[in-house]
Amino acid sequence: MKRKLPFSPHLVPIAAGLVILVLLAAALLPSDARKAAKTVEEFYELEQEAKFASSWELFHSSMQEHFPRDSYISDRPHVFQNHFDVEDYEFTMSSPEKIKEWRMFADSEPLEEVYEIVVTKSYVGKYGHFDFVQFVYVTEEEREWRILWDYKE
C-alpha cells in the first residue's frame, strides 16, 4: 500500500525554486559592509584621478565641516603631489569591520554603527617607495554611505 504524501509532489520544484531565489537575492543584494567598501573604493579612485571636489562630496557632514571644500581641494594635491613629487599611487583596502559607538573626535557625538576599513596607499616619488596607511570609517548618513577619518589622540 502506498502512503500518501502530506503535500503535492508538484510543490517540490516550486519550493526548491523559491529557496534558490531567496539565496540568490541574499547574495546579490549589497550588504552594508559591501556598500561601505564600495564607498571607500570610489573615494580613493576619485582621489587617484585628482577629482578632489568629487571625493570631498563623499565625506560625512562632520568631515565637510572639518575641511571646507575649497581648502580641501587645494590642500590635498599639494601635500602628496608637490611635497613628495608623486603623480599617482596604488591602494589596497582591508575588509570592513563593524564598530559600534565610534567617535570622530574624543568629544564628538558617537555614531551608532560604522565600518572601519584600513587603506594603504603605495607611492613611488623623489623620496623612494613608501606606504601611507589610513584608517577610514564609513557610516550611513541620509541614506548615503559617507567617509570619516579619526581625529582622536
Secondary structure as the mmCIF struct_conf table of DSSP 4:
data_model
#
loop_
_struct_conf.conf_type_id
_struct_conf.id
_struct_conf.beg_label_comp_id
_struct_conf.beg_label_asym_id
_struct_conf.beg_label_seq_id
_struct_conf.end_label_comp_id
_struct_conf.end_label_asym_id
_struct_conf.end_label_seq_id
HELX_LH_PP_P HELX_LH_PP_P1 LYS A 2 LEU A 5
BEND BEND1 PRO A 6 PHE A 7
TURN_TY1_P TURN_TY1_P1 PRO A 9 HIS A 10
HELX_RH_AL_P HELX_RH_AL_P1 LEU A 11 LEU A 28
BEND BEND2 LEU A 29 LEU A 29
HELX_LH_PP_P HELX_LH_PP_P2 PRO A 30 SER A 31
HELX_RH_AL_P HELX_RH_AL_P2 ASP A 32 GLN A 48
TURN_TY1_P TURN_TY1_P2 GLU A 49 ALA A 50
HELX_RH_AL_P HELX_RH_AL_P3 PHE A 52 TRP A 56
TURN_TY1_P TURN_TY1_P3 GLU A 57 LEU A 58
STRN STRN1 PHE A 59 PHE A 59
HELX_RH_AL_P HELX_RH_AL_P4 SER A 61 HIS A 66
BEND BEND3 PHE A 67 PHE A 67
HELX_RH_AL_P HELX_RH_AL_P5 ARG A 69 PRO A 77
HELX_RH_PI_P HELX_RH_PI_P1 HIS A 78 HIS A 83
BEND BEND4 PHE A 84 PHE A 84
BEND BEND5 GLU A 87 GLU A 87
STRN STRN2 GLU A 90 MET A 93
HELX_LH_PP_P HELX_LH_PP_P3 SER A 94 PRO A 96
STRN STRN3 GLU A 97 TRP A 102
BEND BEND6 MET A 104 PHE A 105
TURN_TY1_P TURN_TY1_P4 ALA A 106 ASP A 107
BEND BEND7 SER A 108 SER A 108
HELX_LH_PP_P HELX_LH_PP_P4 GLU A 109 PRO A 110
STRN STRN4 LEU A 111 GLY A 125
TURN_TY1_P TURN_TY1_P5 LYS A 126 TYR A 127
STRN STRN5 GLY A 128 GLU A 141
TURN_TY1_P TURN_TY1_P6 GLU A 142 ARG A 143
STRN STRN6 GLU A 144 TRP A 149
#
